[in-house]
Amino acid sequence: MHDLRDDHRDASPPTILTHHARSRSRTRGISKEGIAAAFDYGRLRSIRGADVYTLGWREVQHYARLGIDLSRW
């Protein structure tokens, strides 16, 4: 688990999602913009060989203090 940073990452998100990720995001109603926000501002963890990005309440609070509104995701 990485520490929250005071500035967001400038790394480009992966351009291709797996079939599973596309299916799950559609089922959960997660927009492409929400996925991009998770890539840019979320927490990255490797779980059983998979990279998993999460955008939880801690990240939302942290970036709100920096003037970035992630509350819609």
N, C-alpha and C positions, 0 to 999 in steps of 0.2 A: 504494500500500500504506500503511495507516495504522499508527501506533504502537500497541503494546499499552497499555491503560489500566489504572490501579490499581483502578478500579471498573468494573463491567459497564455496558453501555449500557442505558438505560431505554426505548429506542425500541421501539415495537411492531413485530413482524415483519409482513411482508406477509401479508394474509389469504388471498390466492389464489396458488397455485403454478401455473405453466404446465403444460400437459399433459405436456410433455417432462420437467419436473422431477418431477412425480408419478410418471411411468413409471420414471424412473431411480432414484428413491428406493425404489420398490417392488422393482425388480430387484436393488438393492444391499442390501435389507433394512434401510434406514434408517427408524427410527420417527419419528413426529410429534414426540416429545420430543427426539430427536436433531437434527431440523431446527430446532426452537425453540432448542436450545442453540447451534447454529451461528449463528442470527440474533442471539442475545443476546451470545455470547462470541467468536464467530469473527471472522475477518478478512474484510473486504469489499473486493473488487476488481471493477473493470469491465473485462470482456474482450469485445472485439468487440461492444460495445453491450449486453452482458448484465451484470447484477449477480450476482457469484458469491461466495457465502459459504463459507469454508473453516475448519475447526476442526482444526488440525494440532497436532503435538507441542509446538510453542513455546507455543501458547495454553493447552494442557493443563497444561504445566509452570508457566506464569505464574500461572494461576488456582489451581493446587494450592498455591502459596506463599501465596495469599490465603484458603485454606481451602475452595475450591470444587472439588469432584471432578468432572471431566469425562472421566475415564479410560474410562468405558464407551462413549464415542463416539469 
